[in-house]
Amino acid sequence: MSYAVLLHPDVEKYLDSLSQDERKRCYESLKNLSDDPFKSRPGCDIKKMSGKKDFYRLRVGNHRFLYVIKENDVLVEEGFKRKKGY
């Protein structure tokens, strides 16, 4: 089953603020969510968030992305650097 990955405009703005290499790495990892947004694997470190119901976290180096899965869509709600926290 393939999922559509949809980025919130704030996430797109965050990605645009990154260097070209970081941006490319983040886009690749976000694109990999379309295969399986539930399970971690090489290049896709995923964890279910305990404090936020139905949210998952994708880790890409020092960058974090929070997302929700609705039917066949992965809605990426937030992107931030690790220092910011959750």
Secondary structure, DSSP 8 states (H G I E B T S, - for coil): ---EEEE-HHHHHHHHTS-HHHHHHHHHHHHHTTT-SSS-BTTBEEEE-SSSTTEEEEEETTEEEEEEEETTEEEEEEEEEGGG--
